[in-house]
Amino acid sequence: MEVLHERCCGIDVHKRMLVACLLTPGERGRPQREIRTFGTMTGELEEMAAWLQQAGCTAVAMESTGSYWKPVYNILEGAVELVVVNAQHLKLVPGRKTDVKDAEWIAELLQHGLLRGSFIPGRAERELRELNRYRTSLTRERAAEINRIQKVLEGANIKLASVATDVLGVSGRAMLQAMIEGVRDPGVLAEFARGRLREKRHVLEAALRGHLREHQRFMLDVQLRHVDELDAALQRVSDAIAERLRPFASALNRLQTIPGVGLRTAQTILVEVGPDMTRFPSAGHLASWAGVCPGHHESAGKRRSGKTRHGSPWLRASLVEAARASGRAKGYLGEYYHRLAARRGTKRAAIAGAHTILIIAYHLLLNDEAVYEDLGAQYFDTRRQQRTTNRLVQRLKGMGYEVTLTSAA
């Protein structure tokens, strides 16, 4: 088998240690193995980098195990050709029971060019990814804290969430603050309602009649302060992301023309995928990497489960949310979502909508002059005009009508 890398190294990475197998040319063309074990502290990783550089190593491969590959990647980036391999691709090979054999097997596969590396963006894009994913984690934490507030209110027989859409809106926040300060009269609390909620004051009085204990007031006070802290942190992180994405304002604006895609979703797409679409051979490759396209499982000529792969969970979650939002809009994406939801269910429709949105985003980012043009809600009817006509005629005949069609001038 042809040797592509004469001097290469395979690394089996763990939390506290790693095993590196260095392959170099030996006698009679046989590769010579040198195996060393290093710690994962920065000084020890720099020692490993110096060892590889001294040996003339040109390529290094390692498994993408959790986040343990990141310190190694940070040290070796720019010094050698780096390949980070999906661990699932290496699991299928039997007979490897030790860390040393793992490293040897990775090195041998790398030497013959049999490894397919994962998509690892540049350092600037990785930093943006970390910021954006941290913002997503803060958003989820805020939602969890709001759910805890609602549980405390339910435990106190206060049904504010049954009347107010947003418990932490202007009206809800004022009511909660009054409860914390000791106001118990439902009529007084209902007067804090603002806007259209004032029309429901009589319902609010019934919903606010409960038994709020001292410990529950204390919990509400702590929880509201926590929400305020999360809001401040979210604002700071969002400002940092917006500052780093300022050079890509045009791409963000084009992405936001897609129905269901707001500013945060556009930022997530740009951060997770990157602005350069040439790194993906086609839109289908991008959809496969993101995990929003059907899987392949065919045996004996029969199609089995088309379950999607895991892909990028951060991008996938944002795209699914955008697909559900597009289902509430009028146009091609909304009609596409409702047609699929009626036949296959809302979950499959959301994944299919996410797939379509990502394909559109791919072309918008690939071509700077591309703009999104909605095909319209009638696109599917005009595309299948004869089929739609026959179906409607049959429905009318089934209802007892005689149908005669005459084309309009």
ZAMARGU-4260 file (C-alpha; in steps of 0.2 Angstrom, whole numbers, plus 5000, padded with zeros to 4 digits):
<rodrens>
0) 5000/5000/5000 | 5006/5017/4995 | 5014/5027/5009 | 5009/5046/5009 | 5017/5051/5025
5) 5034/5044/5029 | 5036/5053/5046 | 5019/5054/5055 | 5012/5051/5072 | 4996/5044/5079
10) 4990/5050/5096 | 4978/5042/5108 | 4971/5056/5119 | 4964/5055/5137 | 4961/5068/5150
15) 4977/5066/5160 | 4989/5058/5148 | 4991/5053/5129 | 5001/5040/5120 | 5010/5045/5104
20) 5016/5033/5091 | 5029/5040/5079 | 5032/5031/5063 | 5049/5035/5054 | 5057/5026/5039
25) 5067/5011/5045 | 5078/4997/5037 | 5072/4988/5021 | 5058/5001/5020 | 5049/4995/5036
30) 5043/5009/5047 | 5051/5011/5064 | 5039/5014/5078 | 5044/5025/5093 | 5030/5026/5107
35) 5030/5039/5121 | 5018/5044/5134 | 5015/5062/5139 | 5004/5071/5151 | 4992/5084/5145
40) 4999/5099/5154 | 5004/5113/5143 | 5023/5111/5147 | 5022/5092/5143 | 5013/5095/5127
45) 5026/5107/5121 | 5039/5094/5125 | 5029/5082/5114 | 5029/5095/5100 | 5048/5098/5101
50) 5050/5079/5100 | 5040/5078/5084 | 5048/5093/5077 | 5065/5085/5080 | 5060/5069/5072
55) 5054/5078/5056 | 5036/5073/5059 | 5025/5081/5045 | 5007/5074/5050 | 4998/5070/5066
60) 4981/5061/5068 | 4971/5059/5084 | 4953/5055/5089 | 4941/5068/5093 | 4937/5062/5110
65) 4926/5075/5119 | 4936/5091/5121 | 4952/5083/5126 | 4959/5085/5108 | 4958/5104/5109
70) 4974/5107/5120 | 4984/5096/5109 | 4977/5104/5093 | 4981/5121/5101 | 5000/5117/5103
75) 5002/5108/5086 | 4992/5120/5075 | 5003/5127/5062 | 5018/5116/5065 | 5012/5100/5057
80) 4997/5094/5046 | 4984/5090/5059 | 4970/5077/5057 | 4956/5075/5070 | 4946/5059/5066
85) 4929/5055/5072 | 4931/5041/5085 | 4916/5032/5077 | 4926/5028/5062 | 4940/5020/5072
90) 4929/5010/5084 | 4924/4997/5071 | 4942/4990/5070 | 4943/4974/5081 | 4958/4969/5091
95) 4964/4986/5099 | 4963/4984/5118 | 4976/4996/5124 | 4981/5014/5122 | 4997/5009/5113
100) 4988/4999/5100 | 4976/5013/5098 | 4990/5025/5094 | 4999/5012/5082 | 4983/5009/5073
105) 4980/5028/5070 | 4998/5031/5065 | 4997/5017/5052 | 4980/5023/5045 | 4987/5040/5043
110) 5003/5034/5035 | 4993/5027/5021 | 4981/5041/5019 | 4966/5031/5026 | 4959/5044/5038
115) 4946/5056/5034 | 4948/5072/5045 | 4934/5081/5054 | 4930/5099/5050 | 4940/5110/5061
120) 4938/5129/5058 | 4952/5141/5061 | 4956/5149/5078 | 4945/5165/5075 | 4930/5154/5071
125) 4933/5142/5085 | 4933/5157/5097 | 4917/5163/5090 | 4910/5146/5092 | 4914/5145/5110
130) 4906/5162/5113 | 4890/5158/5103 | 4888/5141/5112 | 4891/5149/5129 | 4877/5161/5125
135) 4866/5147/5120 | 4870/5138/5137 | 4865/5155/5146 | 4849/5156/5137 | 4844/5138/5142
140) 4849/5142/5160 | 4838/5157/5160 | 4824/5147/5153 | 4826/5134/5167 | 4826/5147/5180
145) 4810/5154/5174 | 4802/5137/5174 | 4808/5136/5193 | 4799/5153/5196 | 4783/5145/5189
150) 4785/5130/5200 | 4786/5141/5215 | 4771/5150/5210 | 4761/5134/5207 | 4767/5128/5224
155) 4759/5144/5232 | 4742/5141/5222 | 4746/5157/5212 | 4741/5154/5193 | 4749/5169/5185
160) 4756/5159/5171 | 4738/5153/5166 | 4733/5171/5163 | 4749/5181/5158 | 4759/5175/5143
165) 4775/5180/5149 | 4777/5178/5168 | 4793/5189/5168 | 4785/5203/5157 | 4783/5221/5163
170) 4767/5216/5172 | 4772/5200/5178 | 4789/5206/5185 | 4780/5220/5194 | 4768/5208/5202
175) 4782/5196/5207 | 4792/5211/5215 | 4776/5216/5225 | 4774/5199/5231 | 4792/5198/5237
180) 4789/5214/5246 | 4774/5207/5256 | 4759/5213/5246 | 4746/5199/5247 | 4729/5208/5241
185) 4725/5200/5224 | 4716/5216/5219 | 4731/5227/5223 | 4742/5215/5213 | 4731/5215/5198
190) 4733/5234/5197 | 4751/5231/5192 | 4744/5224/5175 | 4749/5234/5160 | 4743/5235/5142
195) 4731/5222/5136 | 4733/5212/5152 | 4723/5226/5161 | 4707/5219/5152 | 4709/5203/5162
200) 4711/5211/5179 | 4696/5201/5186 | 4704/5185/5180 | 4720/5190/5187 | 4713/5193/5204
205) 4707/5175/5205 | 4724/5169/5198 | 4733/5179/5211 | 4724/5173/5226 | 4735/5160/5234
210) 4746/5156/5250 | 4763/5163/5247 | 4774/5158/5262 | 4790/5166/5268 | 4802/5154/5261
215) 4793/5155/5244 | 4795/5174/5244 | 4814/5171/5248 | 4816/5159/5233 | 4807/5171/5221
220) 4819/5185/5227 | 4834/5174/5224 | 4828/5168/5207 | 4823/5185/5200 | 4841/5191/5205
225) 4848/5176/5196 | 4838/5180/5180 | 4844/5198/5181 | 4862/5192/5182 | 4859/5180/5167
230) 4852/5194/5157 | 4867/5205/5160 | 4879/5191/5155 | 4869/5187/5140 | 4870/5205/5135
235) 4889/5206/5137 | 4891/5190/5127 | 4880/5195/5113 | 4889/5212/5112 | 4906/5203/5110
240) 4898/5191/5097 | 4891/5206/5087 | 4908/5215/5088 | 4917/5200/5081 | 4904/5198/5067
245) 4904/5216/5061 | 4914/5212/5045 | 4901/5199/5040 | 4886/5211/5042 | 4881/5209/5023
250) 4880/5190/5025 | 4870/5191/5041 | 4858/5203/5032 | 4856/5190/5018 | 4853/5176/5030
255) 4839/5185/5039 | 4829/5187/5023 | 4825/5168/5025 | 4808/5166/5034 | 4810/5160/5052
260) 4829/5166/5053 | 4832/5180/5065 | 4848/5188/5070 | 4853/5175/5083 | 4849/5161/5071
265) 4859/5169/5057 | 4874/5172/5069 | 4873/5154/5074 | 4873/5148/5056 | 4888/5159/5051
270) 4898/5154/5067 | 4895/5136/5066 | 4897/5134/5047 | 4909/5148/5044 | 4908/5161/5030
275) 4918/5150/5017 | 4907/5138/5009 | 4920/5131/4997 | 4926/5120/5011 | 4910/5109/5008
280) 4910/5101/4991 | 4891/5104/4989 | 4876/5109/4999 | 4872/5090/5002 | 4889/5088/5011
285) 4885/5103/5022 | 4867/5096/5027 | 4875/5079/5030 | 4888/5087/5042 | 4875/5096/5051
290) 4864/5081/5053 | 4848/5088/5045 | 4847/5076/5031 | 4840/5058/5030 | 4852/5044/5034
295) 4856/5029/5023 | 4852/5011/5029 | 4848/4999/5015 | 4850/4980/5015 | 4845/4967/5003
300) 4837/4980/4992 | 4826/4986/5006 | 4826/5004/5013 | 4826/5003/5032 | 4827/5017/5045
305) 4832/5034/5038 | 4837/5041/5055 | 4847/5057/5055 | 4865/5057/5062 | 4870/5067/5077
310) 4879/5080/5066 | 4881/5097/5074 | 4869/5098/5089 | 4871/5117/5091 | 4868/5121/5073
315) 4854/5108/5071 | 4844/5115/5086 | 4845/5132/5080 | 4839/5127/5062 | 4825/5116/5069
320) 4819/5131/5079 | 4820/5142/5063 | 4810/5129/5054 | 4796/5129/5066 | 4796/5148/5066
325) 4795/5148/5046 | 4780/5136/5048 | 4770/5151/5055 | 4775/5162/5041 | 4766/5163/5024
330) 4776/5158/5009 | 4785/5143/5002 | 4793/5137/5018 | 4777/5139/5028 | 4767/5129/5015
335) 4781/5116/5014 | 4781/5114/5033 | 4762/5112/5034 | 4761/5099/5020 | 4774/5088/5028
340) 4767/5090/5045 | 4750/5084/5039 | 4758/5068/5032 | 4773/5064/5042 | 4771/5074/5058
345) 4778/5090/5065 | 4795/5083/5070 | 4799/5076/5053 | 4793/5092/5045 | 4804/5102/5057
350) 4820/5092/5052 | 4815/5094/5033 | 4812/5113/5035 | 4829/5114/5044 | 4837/5105/5029
355) 4829/5117/5017 | 4834/5132/5027 | 4852/5126/5028 | 4853/5123/5009 | 4846/5141/5006
360) 4859/5148/5018 | 4873/5138/5009 | 4869/5146/4992 | 4867/5163/5000 | 4884/5162/5008
365) 4893/5154/4993 | 4887/5168/4981 | 4889/5186/4988 | 4877/5192/4976 | 4863/5179/4979
370) 4847/5185/4987 | 4832/5175/4994 | 4817/5175/4983 | 4802/5166/4990 | 4793/5155/4978
375) 4776/5158/4986 | 4763/5147/4995 | 4755/5143/4978 | 4771/5135/4972 | 4766/5117/4976
380) 4749/5119/4968 | 4756/5126/4951 | 4769/5113/4951 | 4757/5099/4952 | 4742/5108/4944
385) 4734/5093/4935 | 4736/5082/4950 | 4728/5096/4961 | 4714/5098/4949 | 4710/5080/4948
390) 4710/5079/4967 | 4698/5093/4969 | 4686/5087/4956 | 4685/5070/4964 | 4681/5078/4981
395) 4667/5088/4973 | 4660/5073/4964 | 4661/5064/4981 | 4650/5077/4988 | 4637/5075/4975
400) 4641/5089/4962 | 4643/5088/4944 | 4659/5096/4939 | 4663/5105/4922 | 4679/5114/4921
405) 4682/5129/4909 | 4699/5137/4908 | 4699/5156/4911 | 4704/5167/4897
</rodrens>
